[in-house]
């Protein structure tokens, strides 16, 4: 059974930073594509960033590109997202998700492609 557990959320002032973690258990992490999502107006969950263990490639939504950095630690079976220059509109519950296999850039933004989800971690950015 694959399990994802997010952590690292909290309260931060605008302009501050947080690092979220997604700890993966149950399977070999290296065969998965992993992404971060959050709810957004008009969308159930908005794609933010993705990481492919197979080649270490990353992909970002335009709304976070340059501010968020996704990375993976194979030894810890954990994917991180470093969030800098946070804004009040970044306030949300952040979820990590995993798909077994290699997703293309066209498909990794689609929440329907992901088989496993964490419980979410709350990020609140005060103005």
VOGULUM-489540 format. One record per residue (C-alpha): residue in one letter; x, y, z. Coordinates in steps of 0.25 Angstrom, whole numbers, plus 5000, padded with zeros to 4 digits. Each point is the difference from the previous one (the first is absolute). Example, Ala and Ser with C-alpha at 12.3 -4.5 7.8 and 13.67 -1.06 7.14 Angstrom:
2
a504949825031/s500650144998/
# end
This chain:
127
x500050005000/x500650134996/x499950125010/x500450144998/x500150095012/x500250154999/x500650095010/x500650145002/x498850094999/x499850115009/x499850155001/x500950104994/x500050144996/x500050054986/x501349994994/x500549895008/x500349854997/x499649865004/x500449874996/x499049894998/x500449855001/x499349884994/x500449875006/x499749884992/x499949865005/x499649864994/x500749994987/x501250044993/x499950154998/x501050014989/x498949954990/x499050105003/x499750144995/x499650095012/x499350145000/x499550105009/x498650064999/x499150105007/x498550044999/x499850124991/x498750084997/x499349934989/x500949885001/x499949885010/x501550005000/x501050084993/x501349944995/x501350075006/x501249924997/x500449864996/x501349915002/x500449884992/x500949905008/x500449934987/x500850124994/x499950115011/x499250094991/x499150115006/x498850084994/x499350125006/x498750074999/x500250144995/x499450065013/x501149945008/x501249994991/x501250075005/x499450005014/x499849855003/x501149894998/x499749855001/x501049905003/x500249865004/x500849925010/x500149864996/x500749955013/x498850065008/x498949974990/x499650145001/x499650114991/x500150145004/x499550134995/x500750135004/x499150125000/x500650135000/x499450144998/x498749955006/x498750094997/x498750005008/x499349944987/x500949875003/x499249975012/x499449864998/x500149865004/x501249944992/x499949854995/x501049914994/x499649894990/x500849894994/x499849924987/x500749874997/x500850024987/x500550114992/x499050124996/x500250094989/x500050155002/x498650004993/x499549905010/x500750035013/x499150135002/x498749915000/x499649965014/x499349884995/x501349944996/x500449985015/x499749875007/x500450045014/x499750135008/x500550055014/x499150065010/x500550144998/x500750105008/x499550145003/x500850124995/x499550145005/x500750134995/x499650125008/x500150144994/
# end
